[in-house]
Amino acid sequence: MPVRKLTHVLYLFFAFLFILAPTPALAEEAMVNGANTAWILTATALVLFMTLPGLALFYGGLVRAENVLSVLMHCFAIACLMSVLWVVCAYSIAFGDGGEANAWYGGFGKAFLAGVGLEAMSGDLPESLFMMFQMTFAIITPALIVGAYVERIKFSTVLVFSGIWLVLVYAPVAHWIWGGGWLAEMGVMDFAGGLVVHATAGATALVLAAMLGGRKGFPDEVKPPHSPGITMAGAAMLWVGWFGFNAGSALAADANAAMAMTATHISAATASLTWMVIEWIKYGKPSLVGIVTGMVAGLATITPASGFVGPIGALAIGLAAGLVCSWALNFVKRVMKIDDSLDVFAVHGVGGILGILLTAVFAAPKFGGLGLADGITILGQLKVQAIGVAAVVIWTLVLSIVIAVVLRAVLGLRVSEPEETEGLDVTTHGERGYSL
């Protein structure tokens, strides 16, 4: 599809949504909690910091030097596009009241942020702030998927897929769990996005990696990361930003946020050391890329549990993350033969699902957790968590496959072999990351 035709389609889409947008209205006046508002303002900035520049640099260092700018471009462009779509309709789908369909989607009552004015409140926070905080989650989730398709995908396909995916996959799932939907009513525990963020991104990554096929030379002759140092810098930014991700999900400056921050840090440190030791034993040398990958696995796995577990649970979850996610990485590449290039499924998908299931165990008071709902046993909660995993993963896989199949027919998925060989920085963006 020519760029001009794509531009016309997008113009008509936004014009149609603008016509349908309801008239803004002011909510009832309520009292703003200054301390909570200040903390969530900070947390919002921290979560955006995770994508720009954290995730961009983390992924950028892991690819060939000829593709570093393409990865940075993917992350930056996705951040911009998701922000606009969140305002246009995705926030409304995720957090609108939805009328009779509230269990499944939030509807379009808040499209173009109708009613989200100066006086609108979400609890004791300005709703505009709550909207912005949730927007940063909507930004990083499709950006996580970038790691699955680096070095070989068309840029136009990245943009169109990410936009459609946000509206059809991410926003409904966010509503099911965080917007008062059917999984929330069932009692699924997902504090900061084990399902909403990591399981959806991981499952989609597996689909796209399988449909694209492996990079040139996969699996035994793929070039190593061009700059582990850049990757470590990005990983450090992710670690810091994740405090906003998890502790900010308490939506208050309170003890729950403090414990979520504590659990997050403990899990990340434990998983890093676990991954390092596994690699040291297996290959004889502990690598920088390995230890920071373990850190991300620990962060992803603790995310759904961070507001429900204590320090002991965080240690156990971090250990499990290092063991299980490192195994999953090799399984995907060596057994499944899928080139999930930067291990999105193994780290985020498997980590998020593992964390969801372990939440049912380590949230119990006897393991130092904050407790389960009245009358709910560990096995009962584990069943609920498993239903949540199955529903979200199946929904994500089916929709991701449909979107990818359609785009493969319309736009194409993969660049040509000469373009892949030369690198996407020059062939797609006309720039070079390095001039040496």
Buried (B, 14 or more C-beta within 10 A) or exposed (E): EEEEEBEEEBEEEBEEBEEEBBEEEEBEEBEEBEEBBEBBBBBBBBBBBBBBBBBBBBBBBBBBBBBBBBBBBBBBBBBEBBBEBBBBBBBBBBBBEBEEEBBBBBBBBBBBBBBBBEBBBBEBBBBBBBBBBBBBBBBBBBBBBBBBBBBBBBBBBBBBBBBBBBBBBBBBBBBBBBBBBBBBEBBBBBBBBBBBBBBBBBBBBBBBBBBBEBBEEBEEEBBEBBBBEBBBBBBBBBBEBBBBBBBBBBBBBBEBBEBBBBBBBBBBBBBBBBBBBBBBEEEEEBBBBBBBBBBBBBBBBBBBBBBBBBBBBBBBBBBBBBBBBBEBBEBBBEEBEBBBBBBBBBBBBBBBBBBBBBBBBBBBEEBBBBEBEEEBEBEBBBBBBBBBBEBBBEBBBEBBBEBBEEBBEEBBBBBEEEBBEBBBBBBBBEEBBEEE
